[in-house]
Amino acid sequence: MRINLYGLGYVGCVSAACLAKEGHDVLGIDIDAIKVNLINEGKSPVIERDLNKLIQAAIQAKKLKATIDEIRPAKLSIICVGTPSNDNGSLNLLYLKNVARQIAENIRESREFHTICVRSTVLPGTIENEIIPIIEKVSRKKVKKDFGICMNPEFLREGSSVEDYYHPPFSIIGEMDKKSGNLVASLYKHIKAPLIRTEIKIAEMVKYACNSFHALKICFANEIGNISKKLGMDSYEVMNIFCEDKKLNISNSYLRPGFAFGGSCLPKDLRALLYQAKENDLEIPVINSILSSNSKQIEYAFSIIKKIGKNRVGLLGLSFKPGTDDLRESPLVELAEKLIGKGYILSIYDREVSLAKIFGSNKKYIESVIPHLSSLMKNSIDEIFKESEIVVIANNYPGLKRNISKLSKDRVVIDLARIFTPKEAKHYTYEGISW
Ligand SMILES: NC(=O)c1ccc[n+]([C@@H]2O[C@H](COP(=O)([O-])OP(=O)(O)OC[C@H]3O[C@@H](n4cnc5c(N)ncnc54)[C@H](O)[C@@H]3O)[C@@H](O)[C@H]2O)c1
């Protein structure tokens, strides 16, 4: 396939050389004459293992050529230009917008459908709100009808980028039309990795979720390392054992957006670790920020309820997670107290806690620590449905979803437990906490 590829930095050079190796006819375009000349001489403009050999082979096979301005018609344009930080931290889209204008001018007179594939990292909404309007205005063409656009984020790491190109964790194509998605997907037919096709905005966001998580992992490991060192341990032994846990640590556990954590372990153990770090004059800002982030999530849930502007709230769930009657440090107790404090008329139903109120080991806790909440507890979900204008689904337990169908459609549903997807809840006025 004839491909025009814009931006011959790390991502562009690797993509261009690998696509050329697979037999595509690649024209690499860059504003930097030194890079263009080096590539045409068969040399890599960036120091990267295996890249020199690949570029040399591609130039010899006449599958790759670099240019500053001799652009030709092509079926696909790939954009790999830089998206650096501005001084205030915002994303600099200047290079991307320039290339968008250039591509739009190139396709203006063409009658062929053209596909544009963005590999540069851009914030969610950039392609739809910033790039498509430029292309439509300059080319006088319509997206999906005359041209297509995809977001195809790159996951390579400098130092192992050629290896990473062929062995990515997955390939993601964010698309608006199937035809363009299919064309970009055809570039990956040799690559043995899951291929995920989704919306453009989601593809843009996934890249930021990945990079933020990688950065978080590094800082977390460093902070655990610093504490371990200070206390005379080998941090590598600690983290190697930590990584052996593929069930809770290196897994998808806990990676579901939702309400705050609580219970008898996580808050207490975080506080103890923070105290020990302080005693040892160690700053651990990442771990230190976890409890305040958790409190913010409780405030966020409260603000969602507040903006509804209704007064009678039914809370379905009080314990810190479903399937337990444990109320110690339950963030739902905190939410309930906040609602009472602000004058809401609250009623609460929690199957497990109701049972505990009668016999469980938490009977004493309920009677002595939260008698003010205990008196608001109802014996059935139907009572909650009858009394509440807003129903807050806090814990998801078996059968709850079925029960919710009895709820009259004029009630507002606030979902902290992802019992519904927004699509499933379309008959209600519905809001999920983080979706
Ligand atoms: N470097 C990485 O490891 C990596 C990994 C994944 C994603 N990314 C993302 O990929 C994008 C590119 O990153 P990079 O490190 O390859 O950038 P880079 O800065 O190394 O290269 C960008 C290239 O674009 C060129 N350019 C600028 N304006 C141009 C124009 N109008 N026409 C043609 N070329 C133009 C520049 O001259 C430069 O050679 C960024 O959005 C980055 O965030 C980078």
The ligand as an SDF file (V2000), in Angstrom:
LIG
                    3D

 44 48  0  0  0  0  0  0  0  0999 V2000
    9.1930    8.3510   21.7290 N   0  0  0  0  0  0  0  0  0  0  0  0
    8.4500    7.3860   22.2110 C   0  0  0  0  0  0  0  0  0  0  0  0
    8.9210    6.4380   22.8480 O   0  0  0  0  0  0  0  0  0  0  0  0
    6.9620    7.3910   21.9670 C   0  0  0  0  0  0  0  0  0  0  0  0
    6.2220    6.2310   22.2300 C   0  0  0  0  0  0  0  0  0  0  0  0
    4.8440    6.2250   21.9800 C   0  0  0  0  0  0  0  0  0  0  0  0
    4.2170    7.3820   21.4970 C   0  0  0  0  0  0  0  0  0  0  0  0
    4.9540    8.5070   21.2670 N   0  0  0  0  0  0  0  0  0  0  0  0
    4.2560    9.6820   20.7440 C   0  0  0  0  0  0  0  0  0  0  0  0
    4.4920    9.6970   19.3410 O   0  0  0  0  0  0  0  0  0  0  0  0
    4.6450   11.0480   18.8620 C   0  0  0  0  0  0  0  0  0  0  0  0
    6.0100   11.2240   18.2100 C   0  0  0  0  0  0  0  0  0  0  0  0
    6.9970   10.9760   19.1940 O   0  0  0  0  0  0  0  0  0  0  0  0
    8.5510   10.9630   18.8120 P   0  0  0  0  0  0  0  0  0  0  0  0
    9.2790   10.6620   20.0530 O   0  0  0  0  0  0  0  0  0  0  0  0
    8.7420   10.0940   17.5960 O   0  0  0  0  0  0  0  0  0  0  0  0
    8.7210   12.5030   18.4140 O   0  0  0  0  0  0  0  0  0  0  0  0
   10.0380   13.2580   17.8710 P   0  0  0  0  0  0  0  0  0  0  0  0
    9.9910   14.6010   18.4700 O   0  0  0  0  0  0  0  0  0  0  0  0
   11.2280   12.3840   18.0560 O   0  0  0  0  0  0  0  0  0  0  0  0
    9.7600   13.3480   16.3210 O   0  0  0  0  0  0  0  0  0  0  0  0
    8.7630   14.1250   15.7570 C   0  0  0  0  0  0  0  0  0  0  0  0
    9.1850   14.4680   14.3420 C   0  0  0  0  0  0  0  0  0  0  0  0
    8.1190   15.1800   13.7200 O   0  0  0  0  0  0  0  0  0  0  0  0
    8.7290   16.1010   12.8430 C   0  0  0  0  0  0  0  0  0  0  0  0
    7.7750   17.1260   12.3980 N   0  0  0  0  0  0  0  0  0  0  0  0
    7.3380   18.2200   13.0600 C   0  0  0  0  0  0  0  0  0  0  0  0
    6.4920   18.9200   12.2760 N   0  0  0  0  0  0  0  0  0  0  0  0
    6.3740   18.2460   11.1160 C   0  0  0  0  0  0  0  0  0  0  0  0
    5.6430   18.4590    9.9210 C   0  0  0  0  0  0  0  0  0  0  0  0
    4.8440   19.5220    9.7470 N   0  0  0  0  0  0  0  0  0  0  0  0
    5.7540   17.5550    8.9270 N   0  0  0  0  0  0  0  0  0  0  0  0
    6.5530   16.4820    9.0690 C   0  0  0  0  0  0  0  0  0  0  0  0
    7.2860   16.2400   10.1790 N   0  0  0  0  0  0  0  0  0  0  0  0
    7.1950   17.1070   11.1730 C   0  0  0  0  0  0  0  0  0  0  0  0
    9.9190   16.6500   13.6310 C   0  0  0  0  0  0  0  0  0  0  0  0
   10.8590   17.2820   12.8120 O   0  0  0  0  0  0  0  0  0  0  0  0
   10.4390   15.3620   14.2720 C   0  0  0  0  0  0  0  0  0  0  0  0
   11.4140   14.7300   13.4620 O   0  0  0  0  0  0  0  0  0  0  0  0
    4.4220   11.9260   20.0860 C   0  0  0  0  0  0  0  0  0  0  0  0
    3.0610   12.3020   20.1420 O   0  0  0  0  0  0  0  0  0  0  0  0
    4.7600   11.0290   21.2500 C   0  0  0  0  0  0  0  0  0  0  0  0
    4.1020   11.4270   22.4290 O   0  0  0  0  0  0  0  0  0  0  0  0
    6.3130    8.5150   21.4900 C   0  0  0  0  0  0  0  0  0  0  0  0
  1  2  1  0
  2  3  2  0
  2  4  1  0
  4  5  1  0
  4 44  2  0
  5  6  2  0
  6  7  1  0
  7  8  2  0
  8  9  1  0
  8 44  1  0
  9 10  1  0
  9 42  1  0
 10 11  1  0
 11 12  1  0
 11 40  1  0
 12 13  1  0
 13 14  1  0
 14 15  2  0
 14 16  1  0
 14 17  1  0
 17 18  1  0
 18 19  2  0
 18 20  1  0
 18 21  1  0
 21 22  1  0
 22 23  1  0
 23 24  1  0
 23 38  1  0
 24 25  1  0
 25 26  1  0
 25 36  1  0
 26 27  1  0
 26 35  1  0
 27 28  2  0
 28 29  1  0
 29 30  1  0
 29 35  2  0
 30 31  1  0
 30 32  2  0
 32 33  1  0
 33 34  2  0
 34 35  1  0
 36 37  1  0
 36 38  1  0
 38 39  1  0
 40 41  1  0
 40 42  1  0
 42 43  1  0
M  CHG  2   8   1  16  -1
M  END
$$$$
